Amino acid sequence: MAGSTHTVTNQAPPLAGYDVFSTDRALVSAVERHLAPEVREEALAELTGLGRSCGSAQVLEWGAQANDNPPVLRTHDRYGRRVDEVDFHPAWHRLLGKGASAGLTAAWTRPGGHVRRAAGFLLWTQAEAGNGCPLSMTHAAVPALRTDPALAAEWEPRLTSRVYDQGLRPAHLKAGVLFGMGMTEKQGGSDVRANTTAARPLAEDGTYELTGHKWFCSAPMSDGFLVLAQAPGGLTCFLVPRVLADGTRNVFLIQRLKDKLGNRSNASAEVEFAGTWARRVGEEGRGVRTIIGMVAATRLDCVLGSAGIMRQAVAQAVHHCAHREAFGGKLVDRPLMRNVLADLAVESEAATTLAMRLAAAQDAADGGSERERALLRLAVPAAKYWVTKRCAPLAVEAAECLGGNGYVEESGMPRLVRESPLNSIWEGAGNVQALDVLRALGREPLALDAYLAEVGRARGADHRLDAAIGGLLTELADLEAAEGRARRLVERLALVLQGSLLVRYAPPEVADAFCASRLGGDGGAAFGTLPPTLDLASVVERARPTA
C-alpha cells in the first residue's frame, strides 16, 4: 500500500535523446544563411550528427560525470619525482575526443570553417561547457602562431587535427595537440603590461628561459602554452611546450588548481616557471599585438559559449512548461508564463544570431575582407560585453520556470546557473571590453564605418530600430570623456546590432518582440515583461526543442 503514495504524475520527461541542432531553428537558419551552397549540405549533415550526440543520453551522462568528478592535481609520483600532471575522469577525455573529432579546433582548414565550427561549439557547450576551454584555446592559438611562419608550419597541423591524443609526450610524436594560455599574474590581472615574468635569451636564436608565475593558466594539462613575459625588448609572446623534443619534461610547476564557482570539469591553475624553456613568437616587445589574435578568437568563443548556455536553459524551460500542468492547463499556455518564456527565447535567439554573424565575418576576414575585419574589431568586444552579461540573468530565470525542480542538481539547471557568469569574466571582464570598444572607436574609424554599414542594412524596416540608430549616432558624436558612460554606449551598440540582424533575418514576431522591448522601451527590467499584444505563442513554439 505504501507504494501507492509514490505514483509519479505531472512531471516533465527528461530532455534527452533529441537533436540539439535541428531543433534550434535560429541556429539552423544562421548556418544556412552564412554558408556557401557548395558546403552547406555537408555542414548541415555534420552538425545534425553532432546535435544528436549532444542530445544523447550517453553524452549528457558524460557531461554530468565530468562535472561531478573535477580534475585532481598530482604534483609528484610515488617516488617523489615532480610530474605536475592533472588527472581527469574518463568522461572528460571522451568529451574532448568527441569535440576534436567534430572539428572544434579545425576552423582554419576548410571553407566556411568558422561558421561550421561556431555552430558546433555552441552545440557542444550544451553537453558540458568545461571541455570547451581547451578546445577554444587550441583553436585560438592558430592566428598567434601565424605571426611566425616557421612555428605555424610546425604546430598548426597538430592544433587543427581531429584526433585527441591523450597524454604528455613530445608534440612531434602526437597525432593532435591541445594548447592553453597564460597571460595574467597576481599583481596585474587584466593589466598584462604589469607582468613580471622574466625571459632571458639563450644561445639558440629565438629561445629563452622563463622565470616567474601565472595566476591563471588555462587548461594546464595541454601540450603547449602561449604566455607573455618580459624580454629585454619588452613584453613578448612565447610558446612553452610541456614536453621538450628530447622527451624531457619542461619546467612547468603547477602550484594548485583553482576552486571555481562553475566550470568544474575544467582545470585552471596557478603555475610557476623556473628556468622554463620557451620559444619566442613574434618580435620582442610586441607580445600583446602577437597574442591579440588569440584573445579575439577566445572572446568570440565566450559569446558562442554564452549563447549555448542560454539556448540550453531556454530549451529546458520551454520543455518543462510544455509538459507541466498547473492551474487547469499546461504552463506553456498560461499568459504570464508564456510571456516569460517568449522573453527568454528572444534573448537567446538574439545571442545566437549575433554570434553566428560574427563567425561569418571571421570567415570573410580570413578571405581578405577588410570591412569584415574592421567590423569584428568593434563588434566582438561589444558582443562579448553584452551577450555574456545577459547569460546569468537568463539562466536564473529559466531555472525559476522549473520551480523547485530547477533548484535541484538533478535537473541540470544549477550547473547552467553556475556556468553562466564565466564568459563575462574570462578573457577580459566587462570594463575591459567596454574600454576596448572605446579604443576601437578612437583609433580605427573603419571599424565604426563597418558597424554603421551593417546596421544600416536594416534601416527603414522598423521605426523603433531607426530611432535607436539615431540615438546611437547622437551618443557617438561626442566621445569626449566617454569612459564614464562606456558601458551604456557599448550596450546600445550591441542592442542595435542585434536588432538590425533580427529585423533582417528572424521571423517577424521575434524581431517585433525584440524591437519593442529592447529598443522601443516597451519592456521592463525583468524577463516576462513583453507587451502582451505581441504574438508570443509563436515565439515560444519556435524555441521549443522538438523536431
C-alpha positions in Angstrom: 0.0 0.0 0.0 2.8 2.4 0.8 3.9 2.3 -2.8 0.7 3.9 -4.0 1.7 7.2 -2.4 4.6 7.4 -4.8 2.8 7.5 -8.1 4.6 10.0 -10.3 2.4 12.2 -12.3 2.6 15.7 -13.9 6.4 15.6 -14.2 8.2 16.6 -17.4 10.2 13.8 -19.0 13.9 14.3 -19.3 15.0 16.4 -22.3 17.3 13.7 -23.8 17.5 11.7 -27.0 16.9 14.7 -29.2 18.8 16.5 -31.9 20.1 19.7 -30.3 21.0 21.2 -33.7 17.9 20.5 -35.8 15.6 21.7 -33.0 17.4 25.0 -32.7 15.6 26.9 -35.5 17.6 30.1 -35.0 20.9 28.2 -35.3 19.9 26.2 -38.3 18.8 29.3 -40.1 22.1 31.1 -39.3 24.1 28.2 -40.7 22.1 28.0 -43.9 22.3 31.8 -44.3 26.1 32.1 -43.8 27.4 29.1 -45.6 28.0 28.9 -49.4 25.8 26.4 -51.2 28.7 24.1 -52.1 29.5 23.4 -48.4 26.0 23.8 -46.9 24.7 20.3 -47.3 27.8 18.7 -45.9 27.9 21.1 -42.9 24.2 20.5 -42.1 24.8 16.8 -42.1 27.8 17.1 -39.8 26.0 19.4 -37.4 23.0 17.2 -37.3 25.2 14.3 -36.3 26.8 16.4 -33.6 23.4 17.7 -32.5 22.2 14.1 -32.0 25.4 13.3 -30.0 24.9 16.4 -27.8 21.3 15.4 -27.0 22.0 11.7 -26.5 21.6 10.2 -23.1 25.2 8.9 -23.3 26.9 12.3 -23.9 24.6 14.0 -21.4 25.8 11.4 -18.8 29.4 12.1 -19.7 28.8 15.8 -19.1 27.3 15.1 -15.7 30.1 12.7 -14.8 32.8 15.2 -15.8 31.2 17.9 -13.8 30.7 15.7 -10.8 34.3 14.5 -10.8 36.5 17.6 -11.0 40.2 17.2 -12.1 42.8 16.4 -9.5 46.3 17.8 -9.3 49.2 15.2 -8.9 52.4 17.1 -8.3 54.7 14.1 -7.6 54.8 10.5 -8.5 55.2 7.7 -5.9 59.0 8.1 -5.9 58.9 11.8 -5.1 59.7 12.9 -8.6 57.9 16.1 -9.7 55.4 15.3 -12.5 52.8 18.2 -12.3 50.0 16.3 -14.0 46.3 16.7 -13.8 44.1 13.6 -13.7 40.6 13.8 -15.2 37.6 11.5 -15.1 37.3 9.3 -18.2 34.2 11.1 -19.3 36.3 14.3 -19.7 38.6 12.5 -22.2 35.6 11.1 -24.1 34.1 14.6 -24.4 37.4 16.1 -25.6 37.7 13.3 -28.1 34.3 13.9 -29.5 34.9 17.7 -29.6 38.1 17.3 -31.5 36.7 14.8 -34.0 33.8 17.2 -34.6 36.3 19.8 -35.9 36.1 22.2 -33.0 39.8 23.1 -33.4 39.8 22.9 -37.2 38.0 26.1 -38.3 41.1 27.4 -40.2 41.4 24.4 -42.5 38.2 24.4 -44.6 35.8 26.8 -46.4 33.2 28.3 -44.1 35.2 26.8 -41.3 34.4 29.4 -38.7 30.6 29.3 -39.2 30.7 25.5 -39.1 32.9 25.4 -36.1 31.0 28.2 -34.3 27.7 26.2 -34.6 29.4 23.1 -33.4 31.0 24.9 -30.4 27.6 26.4 -29.5 26.1 22.9 -29.6 28.9 21.2 -27.7 28.8 23.8 -24.9 25.3 22.4 -24.1 26.7 19.0 -23.4 29.3 20.2 -21.0 30.8 23.7 -21.1 34.0 22.9 -19.2 35.7 21.0 -22.0 35.1 24.0 -24.3 38.1 25.8 -22.7 40.9 23.6 -24.2 39.1 23.3 -27.5 38.8 27.1 -27.6 42.4 27.8 -26.6 43.7 25.3 -29.2 41.5 26.8 -31.9 42.6 30.3 -30.9 46.3 29.7 -30.9 46.5 29.5 -34.7 46.4 33.2 -35.5 49.0 34.0 -32.9 51.4 31.3 -34.3 50.9 32.5 -37.8 53.0 35.6 -36.9 55.9 33.2 -37.2 55.6 31.1 -40.4 58.1 28.5 -39.2 56.2 27.9 -35.9 52.9 27.8 -37.7 54.2 25.3 -40.2 55.3 23.1 -37.3 52.4 23.4 -35.0 49.3 24.3 -37.0 48.7 20.7 -38.4 48.8 19.4 -34.8 46.4 22.1 -33.5 43.9 21.6 -36.2 44.0 17.8 -36.1 40.7 16.0 -35.5 42.5 13.5 -33.2 42.6 13.9 -29.5 45.9 12.2 -28.5 45.8 11.9 -24.7 48.9 12.1 -22.5 52.1 14.1 -22.3 54.7 13.2 -25.0 56.8 15.2 -27.4 54.5 17.1 -29.7 56.1 15.7 -32.8 55.1 12.2 -31.7 51.4 13.1 -31.3 48.6 13.0 -33.8 47.0 16.0 -32.3 47.8 18.5 -29.5 46.0 20.9 -27.2 47.1 24.4 -26.3 46.5 26.6 -23.2 47.3 30.2 -22.4 49.0 32.1 -19.6 48.6 35.9 -19.5 47.5 37.2 -16.1 49.6 37.4 -13.0 48.8 38.1 -9.3 49.8 41.8 -9.4 48.4 42.7 -12.8 45.3 40.8 -13.8 44.0 42.3 -17.0 46.8 44.8 -17.0 49.3 42.4 -18.6 51.9 45.2 -19.1 52.4 44.9 -15.3 53.6 41.3 -15.8 56.9 40.4 -14.0 57.7 37.0 -15.5 61.2 37.4 -17.0 62.5 36.0 -20.2 66.3 35.6 -20.5 67.6 34.9 -24.1 69.5 31.7 -24.6 72.3 30.9 -27.0 70.0 29.5 -29.7 68.3 32.2 -31.6 64.6 32.7 -30.6 64.9 30.6 -27.4 64.6 31.9 -23.9 64.5 30.8 -20.2 61.4 32.0 -18.3 61.3 32.7 -14.6 58.0 33.8 -12.9 54.4 32.8 -12.4 50.9 32.9 -13.9 47.9 33.5 -11.7 45.5 31.9 -14.2 46.8 29.3 -16.6 44.0 27.8 -18.7 44.0 24.0 -19.4 47.3 23.1 -17.7 47.2 19.6 -19.0 47.8 20.9 -22.5 50.8 20.1 -24.8 51.8 23.8 -25.2 51.0 27.3 -24.0 51.2 30.8 -25.3 52.4 33.0 -22.5 53.5 36.6 -22.0 56.8 37.5 -20.3 59.2 40.5 -20.1 62.1 40.1 -22.5 64.9 42.6 -22.9 62.9 44.3 -25.6 59.7 44.4 -23.6 56.6 42.3 -23.2 56.8 39.4 -25.6 54.8 36.3 -26.5 56.3 32.8 -26.1 55.5 29.2 -26.8 56.1 27.0 -23.8 55.9 23.2 -24.6 55.1 20.9 -21.7 57.5 18.2 -23.1 60.7 19.1 -24.9 61.7 17.5 -28.2 64.1 15.1 -26.5 61.3 13.7 -24.3 62.2 15.5 -21.1 59.6 17.5 -19.1 59.8 21.2 -19.4 59.8 23.1 -16.0 56.1 23.7 -15.5 55.3 23.7 -11.8 51.6 23.6 -11.1 51.1 25.1 -7.6 47.4 24.5 -7.3 44.1 24.2 -9.2 41.5 26.9 -8.9 38.4 26.0 -6.9 35.9 27.7 -9.3 32.2 28.6 -9.0 31.4 26.7 -12.1 33.3 25.2 -15.0 34.1 22.4 -12.5 35.2 19.8 -15.1 37.9 22.1 -16.5 41.3 22.7 -14.8 42.6 26.2 -14.2 45.9 26.5 -12.5 48.5 28.7 -10.9 51.9 27.8 -12.3 55.5 28.7 -11.8 58.3 29.0 -14.3 61.8 28.4 -13.0 64.3 28.0 -15.9 61.4 27.1 -18.3 62.4 26.7 -21.9 60.4 28.8 -24.3 60.4 29.8 -28.0 59.7 33.4 -28.9 56.6 34.1 -31.0 56.7 37.3 -33.0 59.1 40.2 -32.2 60.3 41.2 -28.8 58.2 43.9 -27.2 55.2 43.0 -29.4 53.7 40.5 -27.2 50.2 42.0 -26.9 50.0 42.5 -30.7 51.1 39.0 -31.3 48.7 37.3 -28.9 45.7 39.6 -29.7 44.5 37.3 -32.4 44.2 34.5 -29.9 42.4 36.8 -27.5 39.9 37.9 -30.2 39.2 34.3 -31.1 38.6 33.3 -27.5 36.4 36.3 -26.9 34.2 35.2 -29.8 34.1 31.8 -28.1 32.8 33.5 -25.0 29.9 34.9 -27.0 29.3 31.4 -28.5 29.6 29.7 -25.2 27.1 32.1 -23.5 24.7 31.7 -26.5 25.0 27.9 -26.0 24.2 28.1 -22.3 21.3 30.4 -23.0 19.9 28.1 -25.6 20.1 25.1 -23.3 18.4 27.0 -20.5 15.6 28.1 -22.7 15.1 24.6 -24.2 14.9 23.2 -20.7 12.4 25.8 -19.5 10.1 25.5 -22.6 10.3 21.7 -22.5 9.3 21.7 -18.8 6.4 24.1 -19.2 5.1 22.3 -22.3 4.6 19.2 -20.2 3.8 20.5 -16.7 0.2 21.3 -15.8 -0.9 23.9 -13.3 -4.0 26.0 -12.7 -6.1 24.0 -15.1 -3.8 23.7 -18.1 -0.2 23.5 -19.5 2.1 26.0 -18.0 3.3 27.0 -21.5 -0.3 28.1 -22.3 -0.7 30.4 -19.3 -0.3 34.0 -20.5 2.1 35.1 -17.8 4.4 32.1 -18.2 4.2 32.4 -22.0 5.5 36.0 -21.6 8.4 34.8 -19.6 9.3 32.0 -22.0 9.0 34.3 -25.0 11.2 36.9 -23.5 13.9 34.3 -22.7 13.5 32.9 -26.2 14.0 36.3 -27.8 17.2 36.9 -25.8 18.6 33.5 -26.8 17.8 34.0 -30.4 19.4 37.5 -30.4 22.6 36.0 -28.9 22.8 33.1 -31.4 22.1 35.3 -34.4 24.8 37.8 -33.4 27.4 35.1 -32.5 26.9 33.4 -35.9 27.1 36.7 -37.8 30.5 37.3 -36.2 31.7 33.8 -37.1 30.7 34.6 -40.7 32.6 37.8 -40.5 35.7 35.9 -39.4 35.4 33.6 -42.4 35.2 36.7 -44.7 38.1 38.4 -42.9 40.2 35.3 -43.4 39.3 35.5 -47.1 40.7 39.1 -47.3 37.7 41.3 -46.5 39.0 44.4 -44.7 35.5 45.6 -44.0 34.6 42.4 -42.2 37.8 42.5 -40.3 37.0 46.1 -39.2 33.5 45.0 -38.1 35.0 42.4 -35.9 37.3 44.9 -34.2 34.3 46.7 -32.8 31.5 44.1 -32.8 33.5 41.3 -30.9 34.2 43.2 -27.7 30.7 44.8 -27.8 29.1 41.4 -28.2 31.4 39.9 -25.6 30.4 42.6 -23.2 26.6 42.3 -23.7 25.8 38.7 -24.6 27.9 37.3 -21.8 26.3 39.6 -19.3 22.8 38.6 -20.4 23.6 34.9 -19.8 23.4 34.8 -16.0 20.0 36.5 -15.5 18.6 34.4 -18.3 19.9 31.2 -16.7 18.4 32.1 -13.3 15.0 33.0 -14.8 15.0 29.8 -16.8 15.7 27.8 -13.7 12.8 29.6 -12.0 10.5 28.3 -14.7 11.0 24.8 -13.4 10.1 25.9 -9.8 11.7 23.9 -7.1 12.8 21.3 -9.6 15.1 23.9 -11.2 16.9 24.4 -7.9 17.8 20.7 -7.6 21.1 19.4 -9.1 19.5 16.5 -10.9 17.6 19.0 -13.2 20.9 20.3 -14.6 19.8 23.9 -14.2 22.1 24.7 -11.2 25.1 23.7 -13.4 23.9 26.2 -16.1 23.4 28.9 -13.4 26.9 28.4 -12.0 28.4 28.4 -15.5 26.5 31.4 -16.7 28.8 34.2 -15.3 32.0 32.6 -16.5 32.2 34.0 -20.0 31.6 37.5 -18.8 34.7 37.3 -16.5 37.1 35.3 -18.6 39.1 36.9 -21.5 38.6 40.4 -20.1 35.6 41.3 -17.9 33.0 44.0 -18.7 35.1 47.1 -18.2 37.9 45.7 -20.3 35.6 45.1 -23.2 34.0 48.5 -22.9 37.4 50.2 -22.9 38.4 48.1 -25.9 35.4 49.4 -27.8 36.4 53.0 -26.9 39.9 52.3 -28.3 38.5 51.0 -31.5 36.2 54.0 -31.9 39.0 56.4 -31.2 41.8 54.7 -33.3 40.1 52.8 -36.0 37.5 54.8 -37.9 37.0 51.9 -40.4 35.6 49.8 -37.5 32.7 52.3 -36.9 32.1 52.7 -40.7 31.8 48.9 -41.0 29.4 48.7 -38.0 27.2 51.5 -39.3 27.1 49.9 -42.7 26.0 46.6 -41.1 23.2 48.1 -39.0 22.2 50.4 -41.9 21.2 47.4 -44.0 18.0 47.1 -41.8 17.2 50.8 -41.7 13.7 51.7 -42.7 12.3 48.2 -41.7 11.3 49.1 -38.2 10.7 52.5 -36.7 12.0 51.5 -33.3 15.3 50.3 -34.7 15.5 53.5 -36.8 15.0 55.6 -33.6 17.6 53.6 -31.8 20.2 54.0 -34.6 19.5 57.8 -34.5 20.0 57.9 -30.7 23.2 55.9 -31.0 24.6 58.3 -33.6 24.0 61.2 -31.2 25.9 59.4 -28.5 28.8 58.6 -30.9 29.0 62.2 -32.0 30.6 63.1 -28.6 33.2 60.7 -27.3 34.9 63.3 -25.1 35.2 61.9 -21.5 33.4 58.8 -22.7 34.9 56.4 -20.2 32.3 57.0 -17.6 29.5 56.1 -19.9 31.3 53.4 -21.8 29.1 50.6 -20.6 26.0 52.4 -21.6 27.4 53.1 -25.1 28.6 49.5 -25.6 25.2 48.1 -24.5 23.5 50.3 -27.2 26.0 49.2 -29.8 25.2 45.6 -29.1 21.5 46.0 -28.9 21.2 48.0 -32.1 23.4 45.4 -33.9 21.2 42.6 -32.6 18.1 44.4 -33.5 19.3 45.0 -37.1 20.1 41.3 -37.5 16.8 40.1 -36.1 14.8 42.6 -38.3 16.6 41.2 -41.4 16.7 37.5 -40.5 14.3 36.5 -37.7 10.6 35.8 -38.0 8.5 39.0 -37.6 7.2 38.0 -34.2 10.7 37.6 -32.8 12.0 40.9 -34.3 8.9 42.7 -33.2 9.3 41.5 -29.6 13.0 42.4 -29.6 12.5 45.9 -31.0 9.5 46.7 -28.8 11.2 45.6 -25.5 14.9 46.2 -26.1 14.9 49.2 -28.4 11.4 50.8 -28.1 11.2 50.9 -24.3 8.1 48.8 -24.0 9.6 46.2 -21.7 10.7 46.0 -18.0 13.9 45.2 -16.3 12.9 41.6 -15.6 12.1 38.9 -18.1 8.4 38.3 -18.7 7.6 42.0 -19.3 7.0 41.9 -23.1 4.0 43.8 -24.4 1.1 41.2 -24.2 -0.3 42.3 -27.6 2.6 40.5 -29.4 2.4 37.0 -30.9 4.2 35.4 -28.0 2.8 31.9 -28.6 4.7 31.7 -31.9 7.9 32.9 -30.3 7.7 30.2 -27.7 6.8 27.5 -30.2 9.9 28.4 -32.3 12.1 27.9 -29.2 10.6 24.6 -28.3 13.1 21.7 -28.6 11.0 19.4 -30.7 11.6 18.3 -34.3 
